[in-house]
Amino acid sequence: MEFLGLYHYWVFAVLLMIGFYVVVAKPNLVKKLMGLSLFQAAVFLLYITMGKVTGGTAPIFQKDVLDHVFSNPLPQVLILTAIVVGISTTALGLGIVVRIKEEYGTIEEDEIQEIDRR
C-alpha cells in the first residue's frame, strides 16, 4: 500500500481530471466555470502540499535554534494571492455568463453557436 502513502497527489490528480472533464464535456457555461474552479482548487492543493516538509516547523528563527528543518511558507503565500485572483475571475466569468444569457436567452454553448450561425 505504499502508493497510497502520498494520497494528496492522488486527490490532486482526481480533482484535476474531474475539473478538466467538466470543462471539456459540459455545454453549460456555468458548469464550465465550476469545472475551472475545481481545476484551480486541485492546483492549489498541489502547491500547498509541496510546501509541507515532514518534521518541519514554522520558519521563526531564534538565537539558540539553528539546526531545525523549516517548512517553506512561500507556496501558502502564493496560493492566498491565487485564491483572490481566482474568486475575481470566477465573478467576472459569471458576470459574462449573465450578459450572454441576456443577449442569447440561453447559457448552453451549442445553442449559442447555433444562434450565431443563423
C-alpha positions as CSV (number, residue, x, y, z in Angstrom):
1,M,0.0,0.0,0.0
2,E,3.0,2.3,-0.5
3,F,1.3,4.0,-3.5
4,L,-1.4,5.3,-1.1
5,G,1.2,7.0,1.1
6,L,1.1,10.1,-1.0
7,Y,-2.7,10.3,-1.1
8,H,-2.8,14.0,-1.6
9,Y,-1.2,13.6,-5.1
10,W,-4.0,11.1,-5.9
11,V,-6.6,13.6,-4.7
12,F,-4.9,16.3,-6.8
13,A,-5.0,14.1,-9.9
14,V,-8.6,13.1,-9.5
15,L,-9.8,16.7,-8.8
16,L,-7.8,17.9,-11.8
17,M,-9.2,15.3,-14.2
18,I,-12.8,15.9,-12.9
19,G,-12.4,19.6,-13.5
20,F,-10.9,19.1,-16.9
21,Y,-13.7,16.7,-17.9
22,V,-16.4,19.2,-16.8
23,V,-14.7,22.0,-18.8
24,V,-14.4,19.8,-22.0
25,A,-17.6,17.8,-21.8
26,K,-20.4,20.0,-20.4
27,P,-22.1,22.6,-22.8
28,N,-23.5,24.7,-19.9
29,L,-21.3,27.8,-19.3
30,V,-21.9,27.9,-15.5
31,K,-20.8,24.2,-15.3
32,K,-17.7,25.1,-17.3
33,L,-16.9,27.8,-14.8
34,M,-17.4,25.4,-11.9
35,G,-15.1,22.9,-13.6
36,L,-12.4,25.6,-13.9
37,S,-12.8,26.4,-10.2
38,L,-12.4,22.7,-9.4
39,F,-9.3,22.5,-11.6
40,Q,-7.9,25.6,-9.9
41,A,-8.6,24.1,-6.4
42,A,-6.6,21.0,-7.5
43,V,-3.6,23.1,-8.4
44,F,-3.9,24.9,-5.1
45,L,-3.8,21.6,-3.3
46,L,-0.7,20.5,-5.2
47,Y,1.2,23.7,-4.3
48,I,0.2,23.7,-0.7
49,T,1.2,20.1,-0.1
50,M,4.5,20.7,-1.8
51,G,5.3,23.4,0.7
52,K,5.0,21.0,3.7
53,V,8.2,19.4,5.0
54,T,7.9,16.3,7.2
55,G,9.1,17.3,10.6
56,G,9.4,20.9,9.6
57,T,8.4,23.8,11.8
58,A,7.4,27.4,11.1
59,P,10.3,29.5,9.9
60,I,10.7,31.6,13.0
61,F,14.4,32.0,13.7
62,Q,15.7,32.2,17.3
63,K,19.2,32.7,18.5
64,D,19.7,29.2,20.0
65,V,17.8,27.2,17.3
66,L,19.7,26.9,14.1
67,D,19.5,23.2,13.2
68,H,15.8,22.8,12.7
69,V,14.1,21.9,9.4
70,F,11.7,24.6,8.3
71,S,8.6,24.4,6.1
72,N,8.6,26.8,3.1
73,P,5.9,29.5,3.6
74,L,6.1,30.7,0.0
75,P,3.6,28.3,-1.5
76,Q,1.0,29.2,1.0
77,V,1.5,32.9,0.4
78,L,1.3,32.5,-3.4
79,I,-1.9,30.4,-3.0
80,L,-3.5,33.1,-0.9
81,T,-3.0,35.5,-3.7
82,A,-4.1,33.0,-6.3
83,I,-7.4,32.4,-4.3
84,V,-8.2,36.1,-4.5
85,V,-7.4,36.2,-8.2
86,G,-9.5,33.0,-8.8
87,I,-12.5,34.4,-7.0
88,S,-12.3,37.6,-9.1
89,T,-12.0,35.8,-12.4
90,T,-14.9,33.5,-11.4
91,A,-17.0,36.5,-10.6
92,L,-16.1,38.1,-13.9
93,G,-16.9,34.9,-15.7
94,L,-20.3,34.7,-14.0
95,G,-21.0,38.3,-15.0
96,I,-20.2,37.5,-18.6
97,V,-22.5,34.5,-18.4
98,V,-25.3,36.7,-17.2
99,R,-24.7,39.1,-20.1
100,I,-24.7,36.1,-22.6
101,K,-28.0,34.9,-21.1
102,E,-29.5,38.4,-21.6
103,E,-28.3,38.5,-25.2
104,Y,-28.9,35.0,-26.4
105,G,-31.5,33.7,-23.9
106,T,-29.5,30.6,-23.1
107,I,-26.2,29.6,-21.5
108,E,-25.8,26.3,-23.5
109,E,-22.8,26.5,-25.7
110,D,-24.2,24.5,-28.6
111,E,-27.4,26.7,-28.7
112,I,-25.3,29.9,-28.7
113,Q,-23.3,28.6,-31.6
114,E,-26.4,27.6,-33.5
115,I,-27.9,31.1,-33.0
116,D,-24.6,32.7,-34.3
117,R,-24.7,30.5,-37.4
118,R,-28.1,31.9,-38.4
